[in-house]
């Protein structure tokens, strides 16, 4: 009783501090309760009890405080001091990720009418097709909304009943329930072969023929994870677009670049088809990895990439879904093929691109994790901390990369990462100073450096709050300074000096 009375006298700001810490780290009450349960179920507060603590209606026990202190990497005394938290620590609403925009001035030159005339001419001169331009628009839309498409999530959850462990037979049953017929093929029909301009390392895995037939490549029998994805995409087309999947052709391979025999300009159909393909692909990820159960699974395993093996889905599906379901918003994702093709990109934090996904970059920085991983065919993922100048300020990133082979036999690199800068600042550390110190150490030691003990301690606490295991592994490796292009290399001497 005496201990409880002592806690009550010292806990005037405890609820506010816990609430601010939770919001600062983008956690829901359910997330925080689940984190506490994993540390010690016996002392973990329920969701309702956490809510009452935050509103000052209940005082947490010492064991409960110890549990919360472990989650947030704070000493218990911090929760019990007499200093209230500032009101400015909650994340800023409406702080969208993605690439920064520019002022369109003088604005009369950027009217809809002028743009509709100028854009086709611009694309014609640069060799970009209407469909490629549509993909750029979709990616900008996706990054602006930080990958949140709740209507697509709901549609997938209604179909899959939030089942995290759907197998291929389950998906075949759902496809038939949605009115789809399934056929298998060994060779593409001639008309589709000509249309796709097939080359050796590109493989069509499935395609749709009206009115309701999904044609699956027999090679998919060899890889259920890819079979599940293709089925989920076609189910998405059926659910979202009433079986209008005429242009839904799924293919894989490193040379899957649009070949243009003549310059094409954008039209409404190009944009509509590209958007429908994106919606169906997003639907497929949500069907195979429903948001709430997948987030719980990721939290329980520290966002390890190997979680895809447990679900029998591809690593690419699992890693793309991480960027959606995580409570932390500052993610990026690359799917890269050599010699310099980013086939899939998401950058909710606006990280610059090391390569283009419409043209090959001649001088990419060789120290990006996604580039270095091409020389490693171990099949084991690896983590890297990287310092990169963005808009004149150094930022700290951490990513996990793995090399995989697609069904066509082409090697490619999957990379999921986060911008650590906001997470460091959210814990009250001086993020710009920490990153500048790391940058200077890297340059002093030729481009990479071990993380000093003091900084390592701070970064480990951030990693544990985020509950992402591979950040800690990255901290144990050398941090590297990277750039977007060789002609801006910050290393001394420059990697590209003669």
Residue, then its C-alpha position, 0 to 999 in steps of 0.5 A: x500500500x505504501x508503495x502504491x501511495x508513493x507512486x500516486x504522489x509521483x505519477x502526476x504526469x505519467x499518463x501524459x508521458x506515456x500517451x505522448x511517447x506512444x503517439x510519438x512512436x506512431x503506436x496505437x493502444x493495441x500496439x503498445x499493449x501487445x508490446x508489453x505482453x511480449x515483454x511480460x504478460x503478467x505485468x502488461x496493461x490491457x488496452x482499456x487499462x492503458x487508456x485509463x492510465x493515459x487519462x489519469x484515471x489509473x496509476x500503473x504498478x511498479x511492475x507495469x512501469x518497468x514493462x513500459x520502461x523496457x518498451x520505450x527504453x526509458x528509466x523508470x524515474x523518467x516516468x515519475x519526475x515532475x517535468x511535464x512533456x512539451x506539447x510538440x512531441x506528437x508527430x505532425x499530421x499531414x507530413x507526407x512522404x515522397x519526393x518534394x514538389x515544386x512551385x508551378x510558377x508562373x501558374x498560368x503556364x501550368x493550367x490544365x489546358x497547357x499541360x494537356x498540350x505540353x505533356x504529350x510533346x514532352x514524353x514524345x521527345x524524352x521517349x517515355x510512353x503513356x503507360x510509363x508516365x502513368x506509373x510515375x503518376x501512380x507512384x507519386x500518388x502512392x507516396x503522397x498518401x504514404x501507401x494508405x488505401x483503406x478501401x482496397x484493404x477493406x475489399x481484400x479483408x472481406x474476400x480473405x476474411x483476414x486469414x493470414x495463412x491462405x494457401x494456393x487451394x484456398x485462393x483457387x476456391x476464391x477465384x472460382x467463387x468470384x466467377x473465374x475459370x482457371x486454365x494452365x498453359x505451357x506456351x504463350x499463344x502467338x498473338x500474346x507472344x507478339x504483343x509482349x515482345x517476349x525476350x529470353x529472360x522475361x517470363x509471362x506467369x499469367x494472363x486474363x482472357x475475356x470473359x472470365x478466364x485466368x491462364x496460369x503458366x504451368x511453371x507456377x506449380x514449382x513456386x507456390x508463393x508466386x502462384x498465390x500472388x498471381x491468383x490474388x492479383x486476378x481475384x483483385x481484378x475480378x472483385x474491383x473491376x468486375x472481371x475487366x482484366x483484359x490488360x492484366x498480364x503478369x510477367x517477371x524477369x530482369x529485362x522487363x523494360x517497355x520496348x518502343x518501336x514507335x513513340x507513344x503519347x499518353x491516353x486515358x486508357x493507358x492511365x486507367x489500365x495502369x491504375x487498375x493493375x496497381x489497385x489489383x496488385x495492392x489488393x493482392x498484398x492485402x489479401x495475402x498479408x491482411x493488415x492487422x494480423x500481419x502487423x502483429x506477426x511482424x511485431x512478434x518477430x521484429x520485422x524479420x524478412x524471413x517471415x515470408x517463409x512462414x507464410x509461404x509468400x514471396x519476400x517481395x510481397x512481405x517486404x512491400x507490405x511492411x511499408x504499409x502495415x508498420x506504425x512507422x511511416x518513413x519507409x522505402x522499398x526497392x526491387x532492383x535488377x542489373x545493370x541498373x533497373x529499379x523495377x519497383x520503387x516506394x519511398x514514403x520518406x522521399x529518399x533519392x533514387x540511386x538508379x532510374x527505373x526508365x533508364x540505366x544510370x551510368x555512375x550509380x554510387x557503388x556503396x548503396x546496400x542494394x548495389x553491393x548486394x549484387x555481389x553476394x549470392x549467399x541468399x542471406x539478408x544483410x543490414x546496412x546503415x547509410x548516411x546520405x545528403x538530402x536537400x543539403x542535410x545528412x540523413x541516416x537510413x537503415x535497410x535490409x537487403x536480400x538477393x533472390x531469383x525469380x521464376x525466370x532465373x533472373x537474380x534481383x535485389x529486394x531492399x526494405x529500409x527506413x529513414x532513421x532521422x525522425x525516429x532519432x529525433x522522436x526520442x529527444x536526441x539531437x538527430x542532426x548532430x548524431x548524423x553529422x558525427x557519423x558522416x564525418x567519421x565515415x569521410x575521415x576513414x575513407x567512406x565507412x566507419x564503426x559506430x562509436x559506443x556512445x552513439x551506438x547506445x543511442x541508436x540501439x535504444x531507437x532500434x528497440x523502440x521501433x522493434x525492428x531487429x535488423x536495425x541493431x544488426x546494421x548498427x553492429x556493421x560499419x556505417x557507410x556514406x553514400x551518394x546518389x551519383x558518382x559525380x557527387x561522391x562525398x568520399x575523400x578521395x572520391x570513388x570516381x577520381x581518376 
